[in-house]
Amino acid sequence: MIPVQGYEGRQVAVLGLGRSGLATARALAAGGAVPVVWDDSPRARDAAESEGWDVRDLTKSGAFTDVAALIVSPGIPHLYPSPNPVISAAWDAGVQVDNDIGLFFRSYATDDWDGFDSAPRVIAVTGSNGKSTTSALIHHILTANGRPAQLAGNIGRGVLDLDPAHDGEVVVLELSSYQTDLARHLTPDVAVLTNISPDHLDRHAGLGGYFAAKRRLFAEGGPDRAVIGVDENEGLYLANQLVETFADDRLIRVSVTRKLTEGWTVFARKGFLSEYRRGQQMSSIDLREIKGLPGAHNHQNACAAYAAVRTLGIGPKGIEAALHSYPGLPHRSQLIAERGGVRFVNDSKATNVDAAAKALQAFPAIRWICGGLQKEGGLDGLFPHLGAVKRAYVIGREAEAFARQLPGIEVDVCGTMDVAVARATADAQPGEVVLLAPACASFDQYDSFAARGDDFTAQVLAGEGPA
């Protein structure tokens, strides 16, 4: 646990009592603060009260008297589409509003660091797609090369559940736009932007607000090194703003669409990762046979992770060996089985059109399982990437409506996962991939993308496969 600094003997309110909220309350108490907690759910309040927390109705007048700060869980809107009433009340009372990420950055460094031979470092990863894989890959490369590391944030443990720092340790944080948008303190040593595509637009009042939330990690965080994916205009804009010239080694540009040789760059072309520095090629790695990283989107993740760990002095050979041993993450281009020459891949985390498009570009012949709770913007972004699809097997409560938006390809309206897997399996030929890449949220049929991916996995493993 990371005890929160700066609130000793003062009351701090916590809004939202899920995993991060309760961890925040414990970390505040460990640092000497006096937490008062609230959640709109009676069940969550009862659970907190049984754990001994002081439950206070923060919706009532005067609730913020003598309160020093309000700490908000990431799922609670603080600005768009409208502020939560508790947050509005805190603003009116002049109370600071923060989240657990802000508390982590103000509390991680301690006087104990004076005795360390090597200061701990923090790598923070954000972006629209690939940030989980990039974060996990950075963590894997570090540990495979003997560097102590912890993984937290939007993946794995909550940030305040981390162990106190050790000499030379690296903390790798995956940060969503919900987390970067509100944090009052953002001071990573290395900050990574994988890419930008439309997502969470209602929460940020459009793409500009969404990008602004991501940009805070760099503009306000002031990292020593920035790794920026420059395959979208937002990345190009951010890279241009951070340094005077590309000769500045504080910036590493990453691409999977073009060769970059000016400054410090890492890019992938035709399945090969290359690092250039001051016009000279420093390394080349063949990514094509790395099973845990299929497709151009994972090559982008590999480039971003490579760049991040290079800033810490990890050598190319050590990185290449670690890439080959990377097992992949569940629900992200995860190879479930291979039978009769057919591969079954779970990419349930492809919850938006851009992520699904990247998955569809990773394989040459696809039996595509798709559908669910559709997000804003329609499916137009998928159309250029349907060439490898042999047939789409559509699931979800609105499967027929989804299917009507897929002109030019064969469509089988299945409705449920068991039917889709059975039909795709029966149709699949050797060399093809049965791919779950829904391009939709899961909440019409499942509690989460993970539950959807688990169902796909269970159906695949229960089947006999094609003859």
QUIWO-V289431 format. One line per field, one symbol per residue. ss: DSSP state (@ for helix, = for strand, . for the rest). psi: psi as a letter, one per 30 degrees, with the letter a starting at -180 (. if undefined). burial: I if it has 16 or more other ideal C-beta (glycine too) atoms within 10 Angstrom, else O. A space follows every 50 residues. Layout:
ss: ???
psi: ???
burial: ???
This chain:
ss: ..........=====...@@@@@@@@@@@@...=====...@@@@@@@@@ ...==...........======............@@@@@@@@...===.@ @@@@@@@...@@@@@.....======....@@@@@@@@@@@@@@....== ===...=.@@@........=====..@@@@@@.......====....... @@@@..@@@@@@@@@@@@@.....=====...@@@@@@@@@@........ =====........======..======..=======........@@@@@@ @@@@@@@@@@.....@@@@@@@@@@...=..=.======..=====.... ..@@@@@@@@.....=====..=......@@@@@@...=======...@@ @@@.......=====.@@@@@@@@@@@.....====....=.......@@ @@@@@@@@@@@@.....
psi: kjkklfgkglkkkkjjhaeeeeeeeeeeefggljkklkkfkeeeeeeeef fgljkkjfflkgfgkgkelkkklffkkfelfkkkeeeeeeeefgkkkaaf eeeefffeklffffgkekkllkkkkllekfeeeeeeeeeeeeefggkklk kabfkbllefflklklkglkkkkkkleeefefkfkjhlekkkjelklklh eefghleeeeeeeefefeefehlekkjkkgfleeeeeeeefflelffjgf kjkklgflkjfkajlklkkhgkkkkkkhfkkflkkjfegjffikleefee eeeeeeeefefggkleeeeeeeefgkflkkgjhkjeljkhgkkjkjhffi fleeeeeeefffkfjkjjkllbjkllfageffefggffjekkjkllfhee eeefgikflkkjjeeleeeeeeeeeefklkflkjkjifgllfffflflee eeeeeeeeeefflfll.
burial: OIIIIOIOOOIIIIIIIOOIIIIIIIIIIOIOIIIIIIIOOOOIIOOIOO OOIOIIOIOOOOIIOOIIIIIIIIOIOIOIOOIIOIIOIIOOOOIOIIII IIIIIIIIOOOOOOOOOOOIIIIIIIIIIIIIIIIIIIIIIIOIIOIOII IIIIIIOIIIIIOOIOOOIIIIIIIIIIIIIIIOIIIIIIIIIIIIIIII IOIIOOOOIIIIIIIIIIOOIOIOIIIIIIIIOIIOOIIOOIOOOIOOOO IIIIIIOOOIOOIIIIIIOOOOIIIIIOOOOOIOIOIOOIOIIIIIIIII IIIIIIIIIIIIOIOOOIIIOIIOOIOIIOIIIIOIOOIOOIIIIIIIII IIIIIIIIIIIIIOOIIIIIIIIIIOOOIOIIIOOIOIIIIIIIIIOIIO OIIOOIOOOOIIIIIOIIIIIIIIIOIIOOOIIIIIIIIIIIOOIIOOIO OIIIIIIOIIOOIOIIO
